[in-house]
Amino acid sequence: MARIAKYAESWRAWESKIYPDPAVDQATAEFTDAKGVLWVHTYLVWPHLTIYATISGPKAQLTDQSNWAIQGLKSVRLVTH
């Protein structure tokens, strides 16, 4: 959270959704640091669970929707018993 506060004016919110289920509340934003590393922060929120994930790396890899980390977030399933 300190990184977000330090560079608050430099964050760009994503219009597209990472998670495929429209019933899941979500917010994602990105920031490129001075070394050219892209930082993507996302929240996925269900009534029973909230996931906060940070992914960082080269911009070309992180903006590719077939990236393993993005695919991992898309594959999360909430199961309640």
N, C-alpha and C positions, 0 to 999 in steps of 0.2 A: 504494500500500500504506500510505502514511502516513495517508491519509484513513481507511482501515479501522481502523488501530490507534488513531487519535485518538478515533474514535466507536464503538469496538468494541461497547459495550453497546446501541447504538441501531440496529444492523443487524438486518433481518428477513429470514430465509431464505425463499426461495420454495419452496413445496411442489410446485407445478406445474413441469413441465419446459419449457424454451424449445425445445429441439431435439427433433424428432419421432421420432428413432431411439433406442429404448431401449438399444441396444448402446453408445451414446456416453455415457461418464461425463460428468456435468455438475453444476455447482453455481451457484446464482444467489442473490444477496441484494440488498436495497435499503436505502437510507437517505435521509431527507428532511432537507436542511440548514436552517439558520436562515432562509434566504430563500425556503423553500418549494420548492426545486428537488429533484426526485427523482433519485437516483443509483442506477443498476442496474449491478451488476458480475456478470459471468458467465464461467465457464470451460466450454469444450467440449473433451473430451479423447478422442482416438483413440490407438491404439498408435504412430502415426507423426507425430502433430501435436497441438498444444494451441493453442487460441485463447482469448485473454483479451480480453473486450470490456467497455468502459464506455460506458453510454448515460446521458445526463442530459437533463432537461427537465421540463415540467409533468406532474404525476402523472396527470392524465386522459389525456394522450397516451401516456405510457409503459406504462400498464396496459392499454391497448387493444391486443389481440393483432393487430389489422390495421395497427398502426404500422409504417412502412417499415423502421425499424431492427430491430424484432423479426422482421419478415418476412425481412429480409436474413440474420439469424442462422439462421433456420429453413431457408433455401435453400442454405446452405454444403454443398458435397459434397467429400469427400476422394477424390481419384483418385491411385492409385499405379501406376507402370509398372515 
